[in-house]
């Protein structure tokens, strides 16, 4: 079976970076491009982080297009620095990337790539959805051309993580989310309801660092600040794999439990701004507009993530000894497939 072709729209961000690595480690996926947006950090820093992480993973051939620096309507009132560190990638230190951002704006890059190949590209938005909302407004054909959309965002039954009601990605640009939710794109929502059940622990990171690898060291350094935040404010020794869980829709969909609902986002202002809510009782009589993940076998996903990171570490180490022109093809070609019958760790 051919791998699923994806583009990731992102604001890296520790868990964004882990998502890139998981995509590169997964033979079920072909990562074709990254587009960046302001969210956890400025769009300039997000772009620099994206380029640097790809370079560390021997994947600098993947193009990166820089996108929007502001939300659609109101100024972003919070940043992710408290969670992700000032640089956006915790305590990790990455060299200045040698590769350059593409000249095209992310909005135009998304439109060009997706419209040129209808029903071929699945878009993963793991930051605020400003780029996609403006792409829809600029070229409505993108709606029917997308094969699918997977969104990390929202909190349905779970409380919010930036306000009592709102999750960060949606709250950072609720008007963009409103446009996307009402666009008609076939979409899947991965909210906090499931991501908080996927906890990467310090023991998991220690296991990974038994391998002497730049990737293992990056995961350890990047998650250090992230884990400090979770210990201080969430009360557990680890961090949630929010963004990487979106890729389970491709690599391990059997771990997720989905329901179809009409989901909307509050843009009325006040305390509920950015709140995502599902019409569970169908009181609005509106048809479902997305699939929503409401449960997950979380520990199994974390174990799969660690397994894929270990295989990526080994493969990149082996690739260092290949001729330069063969190195890119050595990424994400022989990662172990997920075993649906693996015993649950929960």
N, C-alpha and C positions, 0 to 999 in steps of 0.2 A: 504494500500500500504506500502511495506517495505521502510524504510528510505534509502536514497542514502549513500553508504559507501564511505568515503573520507579520504584522507591523505592530510595534509597541509605542504608544504615546505616553510619555513619562516625565517625571520631575525628580530624578534621582538625587537623594533618597536611598537609605540603606536597603529597604526591602525591594525597591525598584531594581537596584544593582543585583540583588540575589535572583530576581526574576530573569534578568538578562542571562545570568550564568546558568540557571535551570533550563532556559530555552536552548542555549548552546549545548547543554549536556543531554538533550532529549532528541533521539532520532525521529520521534513522531512530529517534530517541529522544524520548519525552516524559517529562521528569523531573517527577514528581508530588509528591514530598516527600523530606525528609531526616530521618533519626532519628539521634541522637547517642549515643555511648557513651564511657566512659573507655578510653583506650588510649595513644595518643601523648602526650596531655595530659589534664588533668582533664576531666570531662564538662562542667563549666561553661565552661571555656575552649574546648572543642570546639564547644559550642553557639554561643558568641559568634563564633568563627571562621566557622562555617557561615553564620550570619546576615550577617556582614560581607561574605563572599565573594559571596554571592547579590546583595547590594546593589550591589557594585562591578560585577557582571555584569548589572545592570538586571533582576534576577530575584527581587526580594524578595517577589513574590506567591507564591512556592513556600513552603509551610509547613515549619517545622522543629519537631520534637518532641524534647525532651530525655529521655534514657534513663538507663541504669544507671551508677552511680558506682563500683561495686566488682565484681570478678569473682564467680562463683558460690560458690567454695569458699575459695580462698586469696588473700591480699593480693597485688596486682600488685607484682612484685619489681623491675621495670625500667620505665622510661618512654622515650619517644622524643625527649626533649629534646636529646640529644647529636646526633641526626640532623636533627631538624626545628627546632631552636632552642627557646628557653624559651617563646615564644608559640605554638609549633606551626607557624608559617608563616614560618620563616626570618627574613630581615631586612625583610620586608614590614611596612609600617605601615598599618593599616586604621582608618578612623574607627569610632566607636561606631555600631553599627547602629541605624537608626530603627525597623525592624520588631521585633516581639516573638516569642518562642517561644510555641507554642500551649500551652494550659493542660493538655492531655492528656499523660500519660506516654507515652513512645515505645512501650512494650509494648502499651498499649491502642490507640494510634494504628495500629500495624501490624495488630493483630487486626481493628479496625473496618474499616479500608480494604480489607484483603485478603479477609476473609470476606464482606464485602458484595458483592464482585464476583469470584466464583470464576473462576479460569483467565484473569484479565485482567492481573494485576500480576506482574512479575518483580522479585525483590528482589536487590539487590547488597550483599553484606556486605564492606566493605573495612577493617574494624577487628575487634576481638574480637567474638564472636558472642553476648554475654551477653543482649542484648535479644531476639534471635530464640529462643534456648534457653528463656527464660522465657515468651515468647509461646506457644511450643509446649506448655509445661507448663500454662499457664493456659487456653489454648483450642486443643485438639488439631485442631480443624477447619481451622486455618490450614495444616496440612500438605497437605491435599487441595485447598485453595482457591488456593494459590500456583501460578502458571503455571510458575515456575521459580526457581531460586536460583543465583546466580553468586558464588563465594567467592574473594576474594584471600587466599590463606593457604597455609601448608605448604611443605615442601621434600621432594620425593620422592627423586630421585637426587642433587639438589643438597644441599650442606651447609646448616645453619641459619645465621641471621644474628643470633640473640640467644643461642643456645647452639650447640655444635657440631652438634646434631641438630635444633634447633627454630627455626621462623620466628616472628617477633614476634607476629602477630595470633593464631595458634593458641596459642602459649606464654602469652600474656597471659590467656587463659581456656580452658585445654584441656578442662575439664569441659563448658563450653558447646559447644565444637566436637564433643565426643563425643556430646552429645544431638542436635545437628544432623545429624551424619554418619549416625546411626542412625535418623533420623526418617522416612525414606521419601520426602522431598521430591525431585523431579527436580533434580539439582544438577550444577554444573560447577565444577571447581577450577582456579584459575589460580595455580600455585605459583611459588616462586623459580626453578624450573627454566627457566621461560620469561621471567619478568619481568627477570631479569638479562641477557637478550639484547636488551632494549629500552632503550638508553642514550641519553638526551637529553644532547647535548654542549654545551659553552659556545658552540661555533660555531652550533648550532641556536638558542640563546637570542639570540645576536647578530643572527642573521638575522631573528628575530621582532621584535627591537627596532628594526629599520629603520622600523617603523610606530610613529608617535607615538600611543600608546594606553595608558590605565590598565591594561588587561589585559596588554599586553606588559610594562609596567613591573612589574606584580605578579608575572608569571612569572619575570622576572629577579631581583627582590628575594627572592621566596619560595624559589627554588632555590639562592640563593647559599650559604647555610649547608649545605644538602643536598649541594651539590657539594664544598664544603670537606671535609665528612666523607668523601665517596667518594675524594677525592684523597689524604687522609691515611691512610685505613684500607683502601680497596679498590684504590687504585693506578691509577685512571683519571680522566680529565678530563670528568666528566659525572655523571649520576645516573640510576638506574633508574626507569622509569615503571611501578612496581609496580601501583598501583591503577588508573590509566587503562587498562591493558591489559585489564582485565575487560570494558570496553565494546567491545573488538574482537569479542567474541562476538556482538554485534549489528551493528556497523558494518563489520567486515571479517573475518568468520569464516574466510575462505579463507586468512588469514595464519597460522592456528593449526593444529597437528596434535594430534588428540585420540586417546586410548585410553580404553576403559571398564575399570575395575578396582574391586575391593573395596578401599576405603581406610579406614583407621582412625587413631586418635590415641592415643598412650600417655598414660595418666593414672595410672600406677603409682607415679610419683614418682622421684626420683633424677635421674641425668644424662640420661635419655631423656624426661623429662617434656615433653609437648607435641610429641613427635616424630610426624610424619605418615608413614605407610608404606603402600605399595600391595602387594597380594598378586599379584605379577607371575606367579608360577608356579602360582597357584590351589591352593596347598596346603591352605587352609582350606575349600575347596569352597563358599565363600559367594558368592552372586551379586554382580555389580558393583553398587555403590551410587552411582556418579558417573562422569561423564566427566572426564578429567584432561588438561589441556594439557601436553604434554611437549616440544613444539618450536614455534618461531615464526619467521617472517621478520621479525626484529626491526627492521632498519633501515627497512623499508617501513612498519612501524607508526609509528616515530618521525617519518618524513616526513609520514605522514597526520596525526599529532597536530599538527605544526607548521603544516601547511596549514589545518587546522581552526581553530587559534588565530588565524592571520592573518585568516581570514574572519570570525571572531567580532569581532576588533578593528575591522575595517572596518564591520561591520554595527552594532555598538554606537555607533561614531562617527556613522554616518548616523542612528541612532535618536535621538541627542541633539537633532536638528533637527525631530523629529516632535512633534505634540501629545502631551501627557503620557499621555492615555488610550490611545494607540496604541503606546506604547513596549514594553510587555511582549510584544505580538504580533510585534515586530520581532526578537525573539531566536530563533535556531535555526529560521529558516524557509527560508533559501536557501543553506545551506552546500553546497559542492561535494560530490558523492557520491564515494565511494572508487572508484578505477579499478583493478579487479583485474589489468589487463594492464600496469600501470605497471612499469617496469624495477626490479629489486631493487638496493638500494644496498649489499647485503652482498657 
